């Protein structure tokens, strides 16, 4: 009996052909599997991610959101409620973004207030998102500067693949349980101290 390891192309004595058993990179397509988009996080990019932002204006939304610090969640607020929540809602742009692993997310960035002011954290994020519409970027907090540092990838990276869903569908998935459309919504009742 030889201690030699058979080559991958060799068929062993028991009939296995390892080349026929190797999984290809297109495994999901070959067996007819399609990944469903059932969750879309609403978040800033992780500092170690390279990200892209969809440059199509139809894939962003300037709106008002409610950020609950106690649960760390961002809620989309229906427009008729905005005047009732003055001081609580924040103007944000919701951008469609993806990382190099193909994980989609909604990147919320604060917009200039009615007073015409914008903090450096938000301004530098908006700049990063603008650059990310054309190239892969990494965004990292710089506490000393009070802003985000923006790094571009120096290698030629492949173009992002955007979701099959429409932007409306993407937003519905992202905010499926975080849409405030009534003044009696539990989150607003919690803000008022009713629950």
Biotite code that builds the C-alpha atoms (Angstrom):
import biotite.structure as struc

atoms = struc.array([
    struc.Atom([0.000, 0.000, 0.000], chain_id="A", res_id=1, res_name="UNK", atom_name="CA", element="C"),
    struc.Atom([1.395, 3.355, -1.053], chain_id="A", res_id=2, res_name="UNK", atom_name="CA", element="C"),
    struc.Atom([1.401, 6.363, 1.263], chain_id="A", res_id=3, res_name="UNK", atom_name="CA", element="C"),
    struc.Atom([1.055, 8.629, -1.752], chain_id="A", res_id=4, res_name="UNK", atom_name="CA", element="C"),
    struc.Atom([-1.890, 11.051, -1.726], chain_id="A", res_id=5, res_name="UNK", atom_name="CA", element="C"),
    struc.Atom([-3.932, 10.625, -4.919], chain_id="A", res_id=6, res_name="UNK", atom_name="CA", element="C"),
    struc.Atom([-4.101, 13.646, -7.205], chain_id="A", res_id=7, res_name="UNK", atom_name="CA", element="C"),
    struc.Atom([-7.435, 15.462, -7.442], chain_id="A", res_id=8, res_name="UNK", atom_name="CA", element="C"),
    struc.Atom([-7.883, 14.241, -10.992], chain_id="A", res_id=9, res_name="UNK", atom_name="CA", element="C"),
    struc.Atom([-7.359, 10.620, -10.005], chain_id="A", res_id=10, res_name="UNK", atom_name="CA", element="C"),
    struc.Atom([-10.376, 8.414, -9.538], chain_id="A", res_id=11, res_name="UNK", atom_name="CA", element="C"),
    struc.Atom([-9.907, 6.359, -6.429], chain_id="A", res_id=12, res_name="UNK", atom_name="CA", element="C"),
    struc.Atom([-10.558, 2.653, -6.361], chain_id="A", res_id=13, res_name="UNK", atom_name="CA", element="C"),
    struc.Atom([-14.021, 3.217, -4.878], chain_id="A", res_id=14, res_name="UNK", atom_name="CA", element="C"),
    struc.Atom([-15.271, 5.188, -7.899], chain_id="A", res_id=15, res_name="UNK", atom_name="CA", element="C"),
    struc.Atom([-15.107, 8.770, -6.604], chain_id="A", res_id=16, res_name="UNK", atom_name="CA", element="C"),
    struc.Atom([-14.034, 11.429, -9.087], chain_id="A", res_id=17, res_name="UNK", atom_name="CA", element="C"),
    struc.Atom([-13.165, 14.443, -6.954], chain_id="A", res_id=18, res_name="UNK", atom_name="CA", element="C"),
    struc.Atom([-13.346, 16.817, -9.924], chain_id="A", res_id=19, res_name="UNK", atom_name="CA", element="C"),
    struc.Atom([-17.044, 16.005, -10.257], chain_id="A", res_id=20, res_name="UNK", atom_name="CA", element="C"),
    struc.Atom([-17.530, 16.750, -6.549], chain_id="A", res_id=21, res_name="UNK", atom_name="CA", element="C"),
    struc.Atom([-15.840, 20.160, -6.488], chain_id="A", res_id=22, res_name="UNK", atom_name="CA", element="C"),
    struc.Atom([-18.195, 23.069, -5.865], chain_id="A", res_id=23, res_name="UNK", atom_name="CA", element="C"),
    struc.Atom([-17.880, 25.911, -8.351], chain_id="A", res_id=24, res_name="UNK", atom_name="CA", element="C"),
    struc.Atom([-18.110, 29.637, -7.560], chain_id="A", res_id=25, res_name="UNK", atom_name="CA", element="C"),
    struc.Atom([-21.522, 29.688, -9.309], chain_id="A", res_id=26, res_name="UNK", atom_name="CA", element="C"),
    struc.Atom([-22.968, 26.958, -7.047], chain_id="A", res_id=27, res_name="UNK", atom_name="CA", element="C"),
    struc.Atom([-26.188, 28.834, -6.217], chain_id="A", res_id=28, res_name="UNK", atom_name="CA", element="C"),
    struc.Atom([-26.920, 29.439, -9.912], chain_id="A", res_id=29, res_name="UNK", atom_name="CA", element="C"),
    struc.Atom([-26.134, 25.847, -10.865], chain_id="A", res_id=30, res_name="UNK", atom_name="CA", element="C"),
    struc.Atom([-28.591, 24.335, -8.402], chain_id="A", res_id=31, res_name="UNK", atom_name="CA", element="C"),
    struc.Atom([-31.249, 26.986, -8.962], chain_id="A", res_id=32, res_name="UNK", atom_name="CA", element="C"),
    struc.Atom([-30.997, 28.869, -5.666], chain_id="A", res_id=33, res_name="UNK", atom_name="CA", element="C"),
    struc.Atom([-31.769, 32.564, -5.420], chain_id="A", res_id=34, res_name="UNK", atom_name="CA", element="C"),
    struc.Atom([-30.994, 34.623, -2.335], chain_id="A", res_id=35, res_name="UNK", atom_name="CA", element="C"),
    struc.Atom([-33.999, 36.622, -1.128], chain_id="A", res_id=36, res_name="UNK", atom_name="CA", element="C"),
    struc.Atom([-33.529, 40.116, 0.235], chain_id="A", res_id=37, res_name="UNK", atom_name="CA", element="C"),
    struc.Atom([-35.459, 39.979, 3.511], chain_id="A", res_id=38, res_name="UNK", atom_name="CA", element="C"),
    struc.Atom([-33.417, 42.352, 5.655], chain_id="A", res_id=39, res_name="UNK", atom_name="CA", element="C"),
    struc.Atom([-31.740, 45.666, 4.858], chain_id="A", res_id=40, res_name="UNK", atom_name="CA", element="C"),
    struc.Atom([-29.912, 47.315, 7.767], chain_id="A", res_id=41, res_name="UNK", atom_name="CA", element="C"),
    struc.Atom([-30.185, 51.071, 8.296], chain_id="A", res_id=42, res_name="UNK", atom_name="CA", element="C"),
    struc.Atom([-26.707, 52.067, 9.430], chain_id="A", res_id=43, res_name="UNK", atom_name="CA", element="C"),
    struc.Atom([-23.420, 53.798, 8.780], chain_id="A", res_id=44, res_name="UNK", atom_name="CA", element="C"),
    struc.Atom([-20.795, 51.678, 7.043], chain_id="A", res_id=45, res_name="UNK", atom_name="CA", element="C"),
    struc.Atom([-18.476, 49.712, 9.292], chain_id="A", res_id=46, res_name="UNK", atom_name="CA", element="C"),
    struc.Atom([-15.042, 51.371, 9.457], chain_id="A", res_id=47, res_name="UNK", atom_name="CA", element="C"),
    struc.Atom([-13.408, 48.322, 7.850], chain_id="A", res_id=48, res_name="UNK", atom_name="CA", element="C"),
    struc.Atom([-15.776, 48.116, 4.878], chain_id="A", res_id=49, res_name="UNK", atom_name="CA", element="C"),
    struc.Atom([-15.142, 49.489, 1.432], chain_id="A", res_id=50, res_name="UNK", atom_name="CA", element="C"),
    struc.Atom([-18.512, 50.719, 0.201], chain_id="A", res_id=51, res_name="UNK", atom_name="CA", element="C"),
    struc.Atom([-20.232, 52.151, -2.832], chain_id="A", res_id=52, res_name="UNK", atom_name="CA", element="C"),
    struc.Atom([-23.324, 54.350, -3.022], chain_id="A", res_id=53, res_name="UNK", atom_name="CA", element="C"),
    struc.Atom([-25.806, 54.028, -5.880], chain_id="A", res_id=54, res_name="UNK", atom_name="CA", element="C"),
    struc.Atom([-25.333, 57.226, -7.963], chain_id="A", res_id=55, res_name="UNK", atom_name="CA", element="C"),
    struc.Atom([-28.862, 57.117, -9.438], chain_id="A", res_id=56, res_name="UNK", atom_name="CA", element="C"),
    struc.Atom([-30.935, 59.946, -7.867], chain_id="A", res_id=57, res_name="UNK", atom_name="CA", element="C"),
    struc.Atom([-33.915, 57.571, -7.820], chain_id="A", res_id=58, res_name="UNK", atom_name="CA", element="C"),
    struc.Atom([-32.089, 55.438, -5.251], chain_id="A", res_id=59, res_name="UNK", atom_name="CA", element="C"),
    struc.Atom([-32.007, 58.051, -2.459], chain_id="A", res_id=60, res_name="UNK", atom_name="CA", element="C"),
    struc.Atom([-34.589, 59.798, -0.339], chain_id="A", res_id=61, res_name="UNK", atom_name="CA", element="C"),
    struc.Atom([-34.431, 63.070, 1.568], chain_id="A", res_id=62, res_name="UNK", atom_name="CA", element="C"),
    struc.Atom([-36.862, 62.699, 4.450], chain_id="A", res_id=63, res_name="UNK", atom_name="CA", element="C"),
    struc.Atom([-37.381, 63.014, 8.194], chain_id="A", res_id=64, res_name="UNK", atom_name="CA", element="C"),
    struc.Atom([-36.529, 60.238, 10.612], chain_id="A", res_id=65, res_name="UNK", atom_name="CA", element="C"),
    struc.Atom([-36.778, 59.699, 14.331], chain_id="A", res_id=66, res_name="UNK", atom_name="CA", element="C"),
    struc.Atom([-33.655, 58.339, 15.994], chain_id="A", res_id=67, res_name="UNK", atom_name="CA", element="C"),
    struc.Atom([-34.365, 56.561, 19.252], chain_id="A", res_id=68, res_name="UNK", atom_name="CA", element="C"),
    struc.Atom([-31.232, 56.548, 21.377], chain_id="A", res_id=69, res_name="UNK", atom_name="CA", element="C"),
    struc.Atom([-32.632, 54.009, 23.858], chain_id="A", res_id=70, res_name="UNK", atom_name="CA", element="C"),
    struc.Atom([-32.917, 51.225, 21.256], chain_id="A", res_id=71, res_name="UNK", atom_name="CA", element="C"),
    struc.Atom([-30.412, 52.567, 18.684], chain_id="A", res_id=72, res_name="UNK", atom_name="CA", element="C"),
    struc.Atom([-32.974, 52.367, 15.877], chain_id="A", res_id=73, res_name="UNK", atom_name="CA", element="C"),
    struc.Atom([-33.922, 54.803, 13.145], chain_id="A", res_id=74, res_name="UNK", atom_name="CA", element="C"),
    struc.Atom([-37.629, 55.129, 12.332], chain_id="A", res_id=75, res_name="UNK", atom_name="CA", element="C"),
    struc.Atom([-39.080, 56.491, 9.107], chain_id="A", res_id=76, res_name="UNK", atom_name="CA", element="C"),
    struc.Atom([-41.804, 59.033, 9.879], chain_id="A", res_id=77, res_name="UNK", atom_name="CA", element="C"),
    struc.Atom([-44.808, 59.753, 7.657], chain_id="A", res_id=78, res_name="UNK", atom_name="CA", element="C"),
    struc.Atom([-44.866, 63.375, 6.405], chain_id="A", res_id=79, res_name="UNK", atom_name="CA", element="C"),
    struc.Atom([-48.164, 64.438, 8.096], chain_id="A", res_id=80, res_name="UNK", atom_name="CA", element="C"),
    struc.Atom([-46.531, 63.745, 11.491], chain_id="A", res_id=81, res_name="UNK", atom_name="CA", element="C"),
    struc.Atom([-43.450, 65.937, 10.918], chain_id="A", res_id=82, res_name="UNK", atom_name="CA", element="C"),
    struc.Atom([-45.004, 69.162, 12.277], chain_id="A", res_id=83, res_name="UNK", atom_name="CA", element="C"),
    struc.Atom([-46.223, 67.288, 15.356], chain_id="A", res_id=84, res_name="UNK", atom_name="CA", element="C"),
    struc.Atom([-42.719, 66.001, 16.043], chain_id="A", res_id=85, res_name="UNK", atom_name="CA", element="C"),
    struc.Atom([-40.736, 69.221, 15.588], chain_id="A", res_id=86, res_name="UNK", atom_name="CA", element="C"),
    struc.Atom([-37.592, 68.912, 17.661], chain_id="A", res_id=87, res_name="UNK", atom_name="CA", element="C"),
    struc.Atom([-37.712, 65.112, 17.517], chain_id="A", res_id=88, res_name="UNK", atom_name="CA", element="C"),
    struc.Atom([-37.403, 64.341, 13.804], chain_id="A", res_id=89, res_name="UNK", atom_name="CA", element="C"),
    struc.Atom([-34.161, 64.902, 11.923], chain_id="A", res_id=90, res_name="UNK", atom_name="CA", element="C"),
    struc.Atom([-33.691, 65.682, 8.230], chain_id="A", res_id=91, res_name="UNK", atom_name="CA", element="C"),
    struc.Atom([-31.688, 62.885, 6.608], chain_id="A", res_id=92, res_name="UNK", atom_name="CA", element="C"),
    struc.Atom([-30.858, 61.538, 3.215], chain_id="A", res_id=93, res_name="UNK", atom_name="CA", element="C"),
    struc.Atom([-31.268, 57.767, 2.917], chain_id="A", res_id=94, res_name="UNK", atom_name="CA", element="C"),
    struc.Atom([-28.722, 56.361, 0.466], chain_id="A", res_id=95, res_name="UNK", atom_name="CA", element="C"),
    struc.Atom([-28.607, 52.905, -1.075], chain_id="A", res_id=96, res_name="UNK", atom_name="CA", element="C"),
    struc.Atom([-25.181, 51.418, -0.402], chain_id="A", res_id=97, res_name="UNK", atom_name="CA", element="C"),
    struc.Atom([-23.350, 48.117, -0.587], chain_id="A", res_id=98, res_name="UNK", atom_name="CA", element="C"),
    struc.Atom([-20.102, 46.735, 0.736], chain_id="A", res_id=99, res_name="UNK", atom_name="CA", element="C"),
    struc.Atom([-17.564, 44.526, -1.076], chain_id="A", res_id=100, res_name="UNK", atom_name="CA", element="C"),
    struc.Atom([-19.354, 41.401, 0.183], chain_id="A", res_id=101, res_name="UNK", atom_name="CA", element="C"),
    struc.Atom([-22.537, 42.504, -1.606], chain_id="A", res_id=102, res_name="UNK", atom_name="CA", element="C"),
    struc.Atom([-24.483, 43.295, 1.562], chain_id="A", res_id=103, res_name="UNK", atom_name="CA", element="C"),
    struc.Atom([-26.901, 46.135, 0.893], chain_id="A", res_id=104, res_name="UNK", atom_name="CA", element="C"),
    struc.Atom([-27.709, 48.741, 3.515], chain_id="A", res_id=105, res_name="UNK", atom_name="CA", element="C"),
    struc.Atom([-29.415, 52.095, 3.809], chain_id="A", res_id=106, res_name="UNK", atom_name="CA", element="C"),
    struc.Atom([-26.947, 54.791, 4.860], chain_id="A", res_id=107, res_name="UNK", atom_name="CA", element="C"),
    struc.Atom([-28.727, 57.634, 6.688], chain_id="A", res_id=108, res_name="UNK", atom_name="CA", element="C"),
    struc.Atom([-26.831, 60.949, 6.720], chain_id="A", res_id=109, res_name="UNK", atom_name="CA", element="C"),
    struc.Atom([-27.977, 64.144, 8.410], chain_id="A", res_id=110, res_name="UNK", atom_name="CA", element="C"),
    struc.Atom([-28.756, 67.045, 6.103], chain_id="A", res_id=111, res_name="UNK", atom_name="CA", element="C"),
    struc.Atom([-28.320, 70.747, 6.728], chain_id="A", res_id=112, res_name="UNK", atom_name="CA", element="C"),
    struc.Atom([-30.807, 72.084, 9.269], chain_id="A", res_id=113, res_name="UNK", atom_name="CA", element="C"),
    struc.Atom([-33.248, 74.907, 8.702], chain_id="A", res_id=114, res_name="UNK", atom_name="CA", element="C"),
    struc.Atom([-30.650, 77.184, 10.301], chain_id="A", res_id=115, res_name="UNK", atom_name="CA", element="C"),
    struc.Atom([-28.251, 76.400, 7.427], chain_id="A", res_id=116, res_name="UNK", atom_name="CA", element="C"),
    struc.Atom([-25.770, 74.617, 9.689], chain_id="A", res_id=117, res_name="UNK", atom_name="CA", element="C"),
    struc.Atom([-24.268, 71.161, 9.335], chain_id="A", res_id=118, res_name="UNK", atom_name="CA", element="C"),
    struc.Atom([-21.851, 69.494, 11.748], chain_id="A", res_id=119, res_name="UNK", atom_name="CA", element="C"),
    struc.Atom([-18.481, 68.188, 10.513], chain_id="A", res_id=120, res_name="UNK", atom_name="CA", element="C"),
    struc.Atom([-19.432, 64.554, 11.129], chain_id="A", res_id=121, res_name="UNK", atom_name="CA", element="C"),
    struc.Atom([-22.385, 64.845, 8.753], chain_id="A", res_id=122, res_name="UNK", atom_name="CA", element="C"),
    struc.Atom([-20.562, 67.039, 6.234], chain_id="A", res_id=123, res_name="UNK", atom_name="CA", element="C"),
    struc.Atom([-17.676, 64.549, 5.980], chain_id="A", res_id=124, res_name="UNK", atom_name="CA", element="C"),
    struc.Atom([-20.132, 61.631, 5.619], chain_id="A", res_id=125, res_name="UNK", atom_name="CA", element="C"),
    struc.Atom([-21.910, 63.444, 2.773], chain_id="A", res_id=126, res_name="UNK", atom_name="CA", element="C"),
    struc.Atom([-18.534, 63.995, 1.095], chain_id="A", res_id=127, res_name="UNK", atom_name="CA", element="C"),
    struc.Atom([-17.650, 60.313, 1.561], chain_id="A", res_id=128, res_name="UNK", atom_name="CA", element="C"),
    struc.Atom([-20.993, 59.260, 0.054], chain_id="A", res_id=129, res_name="UNK", atom_name="CA", element="C"),
    struc.Atom([-20.425, 61.570, -2.926], chain_id="A", res_id=130, res_name="UNK", atom_name="CA", element="C"),
    struc.Atom([-17.008, 59.975, -3.577], chain_id="A", res_id=131, res_name="UNK", atom_name="CA", element="C"),
    struc.Atom([-18.540, 56.494, -3.056], chain_id="A", res_id=132, res_name="UNK", atom_name="CA", element="C"),
    struc.Atom([-20.849, 57.110, -6.016], chain_id="A", res_id=133, res_name="UNK", atom_name="CA", element="C"),
    struc.Atom([-17.792, 56.770, -8.288], chain_id="A", res_id=134, res_name="UNK", atom_name="CA", element="C"),
    struc.Atom([-15.307, 54.618, -6.371], chain_id="A", res_id=135, res_name="UNK", atom_name="CA", element="C"),
    struc.Atom([-14.965, 52.259, -3.433], chain_id="A", res_id=136, res_name="UNK", atom_name="CA", element="C"),
    struc.Atom([-14.341, 54.130, -0.165], chain_id="A", res_id=137, res_name="UNK", atom_name="CA", element="C"),
    struc.Atom([-13.730, 53.353, 3.475], chain_id="A", res_id=138, res_name="UNK", atom_name="CA", element="C"),
    struc.Atom([-15.021, 55.741, 6.146], chain_id="A", res_id=139, res_name="UNK", atom_name="CA", element="C"),
    struc.Atom([-13.401, 55.899, 9.562], chain_id="A", res_id=140, res_name="UNK", atom_name="CA", element="C"),
    struc.Atom([-14.135, 58.181, 12.516], chain_id="A", res_id=141, res_name="UNK", atom_name="CA", element="C"),
    struc.Atom([-11.344, 60.601, 13.411], chain_id="A", res_id=142, res_name="UNK", atom_name="CA", element="C"),
    struc.Atom([-12.168, 61.707, 16.946], chain_id="A", res_id=143, res_name="UNK", atom_name="CA", element="C"),
    struc.Atom([-9.378, 64.317, 17.049], chain_id="A", res_id=144, res_name="UNK", atom_name="CA", element="C"),
    struc.Atom([-10.699, 66.007, 13.898], chain_id="A", res_id=145, res_name="UNK", atom_name="CA", element="C"),
    struc.Atom([-14.353, 65.588, 14.845], chain_id="A", res_id=146, res_name="UNK", atom_name="CA", element="C"),
    struc.Atom([-15.065, 64.216, 11.367], chain_id="A", res_id=147, res_name="UNK", atom_name="CA", element="C"),
    struc.Atom([-14.746, 61.105, 9.240], chain_id="A", res_id=148, res_name="UNK", atom_name="CA", element="C"),
    struc.Atom([-11.613, 60.272, 7.291], chain_id="A", res_id=149, res_name="UNK", atom_name="CA", element="C"),
    struc.Atom([-12.319, 58.989, 3.789], chain_id="A", res_id=150, res_name="UNK", atom_name="CA", element="C"),
    struc.Atom([-10.036, 56.497, 2.035], chain_id="A", res_id=151, res_name="UNK", atom_name="CA", element="C"),
    struc.Atom([-10.374, 55.382, -1.579], chain_id="A", res_id=152, res_name="UNK", atom_name="CA", element="C"),
    struc.Atom([-9.335, 51.942, -2.790], chain_id="A", res_id=153, res_name="UNK", atom_name="CA", element="C"),
    struc.Atom([-6.122, 52.091, -4.803], chain_id="A", res_id=154, res_name="UNK", atom_name="CA", element="C"),
    struc.Atom([-6.740, 48.788, -6.604], chain_id="A", res_id=155, res_name="UNK", atom_name="CA", element="C"),
    struc.Atom([-9.120, 48.453, -9.529], chain_id="A", res_id=156, res_name="UNK", atom_name="CA", element="C"),
    struc.Atom([-12.082, 46.786, -7.823], chain_id="A", res_id=157, res_name="UNK", atom_name="CA", element="C"),
    struc.Atom([-15.086, 45.305, -9.588], chain_id="A", res_id=158, res_name="UNK", atom_name="CA", element="C"),
    struc.Atom([-18.220, 47.398, -10.008], chain_id="A", res_id=159, res_name="UNK", atom_name="CA", element="C"),
    struc.Atom([-20.957, 46.903, -7.408], chain_id="A", res_id=160, res_name="UNK", atom_name="CA", element="C"),
    struc.Atom([-23.990, 44.761, -8.176], chain_id="A", res_id=161, res_name="UNK", atom_name="CA", element="C"),
    struc.Atom([-27.200, 46.515, -7.124], chain_id="A", res_id=162, res_name="UNK", atom_name="CA", element="C"),
    struc.Atom([-30.352, 44.743, -5.920], chain_id="A", res_id=163, res_name="UNK", atom_name="CA", element="C"),
    struc.Atom([-33.062, 43.558, -8.297], chain_id="A", res_id=164, res_name="UNK", atom_name="CA", element="C"),
    struc.Atom([-35.679, 45.209, -6.108], chain_id="A", res_id=165, res_name="UNK", atom_name="CA", element="C"),
    struc.Atom([-36.830, 48.770, -6.666], chain_id="A", res_id=166, res_name="UNK", atom_name="CA", element="C"),
    struc.Atom([-35.775, 51.521, -4.280], chain_id="A", res_id=167, res_name="UNK", atom_name="CA", element="C"),
    struc.Atom([-39.329, 51.589, -2.867], chain_id="A", res_id=168, res_name="UNK", atom_name="CA", element="C"),
    struc.Atom([-39.116, 47.852, -2.114], chain_id="A", res_id=169, res_name="UNK", atom_name="CA", element="C"),
    struc.Atom([-35.687, 48.289, -0.533], chain_id="A", res_id=170, res_name="UNK", atom_name="CA", element="C"),
    struc.Atom([-36.981, 51.033, 1.793], chain_id="A", res_id=171, res_name="UNK", atom_name="CA", element="C"),
    struc.Atom([-40.044, 48.929, 2.682], chain_id="A", res_id=172, res_name="UNK", atom_name="CA", element="C"),
    struc.Atom([-37.762, 46.033, 3.647], chain_id="A", res_id=173, res_name="UNK", atom_name="CA", element="C"),
    struc.Atom([-35.410, 48.304, 5.627], chain_id="A", res_id=174, res_name="UNK", atom_name="CA", element="C"),
    struc.Atom([-38.221, 49.988, 7.570], chain_id="A", res_id=175, res_name="UNK", atom_name="CA", element="C"),
    struc.Atom([-40.784, 47.156, 7.627], chain_id="A", res_id=176, res_name="UNK", atom_name="CA", element="C"),
    struc.Atom([-41.251, 47.371, 11.395], chain_id="A", res_id=177, res_name="UNK", atom_name="CA", element="C"),
    struc.Atom([-39.919, 50.912, 11.810], chain_id="A", res_id=178, res_name="UNK", atom_name="CA", element="C"),
    struc.Atom([-42.430, 53.104, 9.957], chain_id="A", res_id=179, res_name="UNK", atom_name="CA", element="C"),
    struc.Atom([-44.321, 55.607, 12.094], chain_id="A", res_id=180, res_name="UNK", atom_name="CA", element="C"),
    struc.Atom([-47.555, 56.526, 10.326], chain_id="A", res_id=181, res_name="UNK", atom_name="CA", element="C"),
    struc.Atom([-49.844, 57.314, 13.260], chain_id="A", res_id=182, res_name="UNK", atom_name="CA", element="C"),
    struc.Atom([-49.604, 59.549, 16.314], chain_id="A", res_id=183, res_name="UNK", atom_name="CA", element="C"),
    struc.Atom([-50.591, 56.507, 18.397], chain_id="A", res_id=184, res_name="UNK", atom_name="CA", element="C"),
    struc.Atom([-47.551, 54.508, 17.287], chain_id="A", res_id=185, res_name="UNK", atom_name="CA", element="C"),
    struc.Atom([-45.939, 52.761, 20.321], chain_id="A", res_id=186, res_name="UNK", atom_name="CA", element="C"),
    struc.Atom([-42.647, 54.632, 19.801], chain_id="A", res_id=187, res_name="UNK", atom_name="CA", element="C"),
    struc.Atom([-44.414, 58.008, 19.951], chain_id="A", res_id=188, res_name="UNK", atom_name="CA", element="C"),
    struc.Atom([-46.457, 56.886, 22.955], chain_id="A", res_id=189, res_name="UNK", atom_name="CA", element="C"),
    struc.Atom([-43.187, 55.918, 24.643], chain_id="A", res_id=190, res_name="UNK", atom_name="CA", element="C"),
    struc.Atom([-41.783, 59.391, 23.856], chain_id="A", res_id=191, res_name="UNK", atom_name="CA", element="C"),
    struc.Atom([-44.857, 60.958, 25.466], chain_id="A", res_id=192, res_name="UNK", atom_name="CA", element="C"),
    struc.Atom([-44.489, 58.769, 28.562], chain_id="A", res_id=193, res_name="UNK", atom_name="CA", element="C"),
    struc.Atom([-47.760, 56.933, 27.948], chain_id="A", res_id=194, res_name="UNK", atom_name="CA", element="C"),
    struc.Atom([-46.219, 53.461, 27.987], chain_id="A", res_id=195, res_name="UNK", atom_name="CA", element="C"),
])
